[in-house]
Amino acid sequence: MGVFTKEAEVSTPLPPAKAFKAFAVDIENLMPKVAPQTVKSIEVLEGNGGPGTIRKITFAEGHGLSHAKHKVDVLDKDNLVYAYTLMESDFFNKKIEKISYDIKFVAAADGGSTVKVAATFYTAGDTEVTPDLMAQIKEASEKRALVMKAIESYVLANPDA
């Protein structure tokens, strides 16, 4: 098994607490609402939303994936830290065992936030990190970014959401 980490920082006009609420706490309600062309539903299989919660995401037809399951590892509302492990997905295609995400929401000088994301990929067996695998990961990351932008736009347009 190989392990590699990709780090990214994304800016949002949402203040840190609002961004944390939208992207971590309310994600299961907002994703299907704002991106029905991508996410058909999110079902809580186990837990109450906090650490240990397991969610199943069912993707919309035509998205290219059928489902994913992830487990909440950390949901720290005081320090605005969210961590989860994507533990099952047809995206993995026997090449990825799991992906762990560590996300921190930090105040930006303009009143918005910087969202710091570290994604650690664990390859399955003796799978090597190839340019093809990296291209697949980049494509999936770009699709995910579009959904996050849709959530951001929704929250900006609906401040009480």
N, C-alpha and C positions, 0 to 999 in steps of 0.2 A: 504494500500500500504506500502510495506517495502522498505527500501533504504539501499544499502550497496555499498562500494567502494573497488575496487581492484587497487593497485598501482604496477607499474613495472618500471624498468629501463633497457633499452636495449642499448648496445654499437654498434656503427657502425663506420667503417673507413671513412665514408663520413664526411667532415667538416659540421658544423651546417647549414650554408646557403644552401649548396648543398642538405643536408638531408631534410631541410624544403621544398625546391623546389620540390624534388622528392616525398616526402610522403604527402605533403599538397597541393601545387600549381598544380603540374602536375599529380596527382594521377589518374584523370579520363582518361588520355591518356596512362599512363604507365601500369596500372593494366591489361587491356585487352591485351596489347601488350606482356607483360612478363609472364602472367599467363592465357593464353586462356583456359587452362584446368579447370580453376576455375571461371574466370570472362569472360562472353561472351561480355558484353558491359556496359558502364556507360553513361547515358543520363542526361543532364542538363534539368530539368523540369522547373526551374524557377531561375532567377538570372544570374550573370555574373562571378561566381566563388568566389566572396567575401561573406561576411556575408549575410545571408538570402537565399543563393543559396540552392536549393533542387536538389539532384541527385538521380537517380534511378539506382541501380546496378542490372543487370540481370546476374545470375550465369549460368555457363555452365551446360548442362545436365550431370547427374551423380554426381554432387557436393553435392547433398542432400538438397539444398535450391533453391528456384526459384528466389527470388529477395530480395532487401532491399532498403529502402529510408533513406537518411540522409540529415540533414540541417546543413549548415555551420553556426556556431555561432560566431566564431572569426577567423580571418586570419590576424595576426599581423606580417607583414614582418620585421618590425624594431626590435621587441623583440623575433621573431621566436617562436610564440605561435599559435597553431592551436587548435580550439575546435569545435566539432560537436556533433549533437545528432542523434543517430540511432533511427528513429521514427516509422519505419515499417519494419517488416521482418517475414517471415514464421518461422524463428528460435524462435521467441517469443512464439509461441504456446500457446497463452493466459496466459502465466506465467510472461512475462516481458512487461511492458508498454512502456519503452524506456530505452536507454543507452546513457549517456552523456560522451564524451571523452574529456579530457583536456590534451594537448600534448605540451611539451616544449622541444626545441632542445638546448642543452647546450654544449659548447666546452669542449672537453676532452684533457687531457695533451698530448696525442699522436697525436693530430691534427685532430682526428675524433670527434665524438659526443656521448653524452649520451642523449638518448631520454627518457624523463620522461613522463610516461603515467598514468593518473588517470581515471579509468572507473567507473562511478557511475551508478549502476543498480537500476531501479525502478520497483519493482514487481507489477503485476496487482492484483487489488482487495485484497483478503486476502491470496494470494499465499505466502507460507512459503519457505524460503531458505532451500532446502533439499540437501543431498549429491548428489542426481540424478541431480538436477538443477546445482549444482556446477560442476559436471562432464561434463555436456553439455556445460557450459560456458568455461571450460578448453579446451575442444575439439575444440570449435569454435576459441578460442584464439590461439591455436596451428596452426590451418589452416591459420589464418590471419598472423601469424608470418612467415609462409612459403612464402606467397605472398610478404610480406615486404622484406624478404631475396632475393627473385627473383628480386625485384625492385632494391635493393642495388647492386646486382651482375650486373644488366644491366647498371646502372649508372657508376659503376666502369669500366666496359668494354667499355662504350661509354661516355667519359668525357664531350663531348659537348652536351649531351642529356639534 
